[in-house]
């Protein structure tokens, strides 16, 4: 006896079952092709197995479309249930729906990849079957004129096929009354937790249509596919941090899903976290070795990171032919890296710099090794500031495997190799030793790295010994120690300059100038070497050379008082040696003026004059007088005069002096400034500004 024979017989059971079963099916318009860029094709769907008792039944039933783009009721269709839907090919290729497409990761497409979380016999899927089939209580009624679905309250509605899925997510059993709904089912908007599958009652999309949420995920917190779709939407809007968080949640629920990993890599790439993106893509490829999209994304990342060999492996995996654009970029990168290596071998650093810039321009902009090569070229071209700023801006990525080589070194070790050399050149010896030791740990078998470490240690040790000897006043021994350091680093400007100071302390001015010249050839704007050379040339009577160096230093160090004073002395001495200085320009002491005639003669002559109006009885006038005497020495090109207003009343009256101390500055016979009771600093700043 049939197990259904005891059920109510208000209508034909077979008829009712067939009708309800077919009403629950969602058909797509066979004339409309699915757009893979917009819709998630989902996992392939195989045909539902129809009970044998219904195989020959032919029923005319209204079919309600549930696609995300329509909520209308389709026309009546005749279904021959004896014809089964095509089965899924056994060895078909996987369909990674919902994956962000495009090698550049700039314009991801949205996909809807809905999966059934309950796999039962009768729920197998086929590629041609369209979207997953969801059964609900509202599927078993008839359609009214408004497109809404009415529900039969007949006791026969308790008859549901085995494995039927209801909105609650539970499996209804035969003999139990299902929940009756009088409203249509719609996909939640993501603004609230609607429960299992984000299916809510009473949406505005009539006719039983389902609608995709607007990006919210509260109702999909347990469904990785919904989280992925929401992440794709966030990515499309440019909200990469939010997209990354959603992909993370999806991965926590389905860690073996390759597309989730690849999508996470896309978000990481957009955030500039390329090292992490590489790891995610590699994990996606491990999970699914034939996943083309992950291979393409990984190849794109390797191109940006300058790893041409790795990029080629993933662009051409399993014999796949890469796109012409990617292939051309790869070939250009390989060409420039090879040319750069050749130029580096023969010491053509301008060529190496040119090829490095070309490789960075074509897309390898995040390659630490190429940026390090550019810094190394600057170093060898004696452009230390450019080398230092370039190496400081290298992106910090932890992604290179020990097998990745660059110019014969492990890739990460090469970056440290260049950095250690720059640290040494700039006199940061302790940093240089530390960085070189790190390089040796990474690439312990490389001869160049081992030699650099040895040289750096020996040069640093010699510098430290030289400093200790210099502090003890042992200048000859200190010069020998610095010379020992130069044996291990012959292009170190700091060691040359330190030895030049030792020579000057020993009165060996010519040797001092020679070592300063060596330091300045390596680092042209090395201010300490410039100052030492100027002073040594002054001792040798080469005032023109001294003035030239002091002029450069004044531009480099505009507020340095020692430089300004040295420049003025050198200028006066040079003029004296050329016979171009008269008595009023010699400076050195403050000249007293007591008459009007002498006063007018003093201020009308060529040059800068400073007149100090004072009174012997005024305390502040007497306090500032020693400072004026010091300014005479400090600024020899300026002539200083003093007028006692109590003794020279005619001068005080002619100049309208009412307060002391008062200072007046004249230049070439014209008054340019008057200062009353100034501070020492303000007075000196004023004198300096007019003396230049």
PyMOL commands that set and color helices and strands:
alter all, ss='L'
color gray80, all
select helices_A, chain A and resi 13-23+52-54+127-129+137-140+155-158+196-198+218-220+224-236+240-253+258-270+274-287+292-304+308-315+317-319+324-345+349-361+368-380+384-392+411-425+429-442+447-471+475-486+493-505+509-522+527-539+543-556+561-578+583-585+596-604+619-634+649-654+680-691
alter helices_A, ss='H'
color red, helices_A
select strands_A, chain A and resi 58-61+77-80+185-187+199-201+405-406+409-410+591-592+608-614+638-644+662-667+670-676
alter strands_A, ss='S'
color yellow, strands_A
deselect
rebuild
show_as cartoon
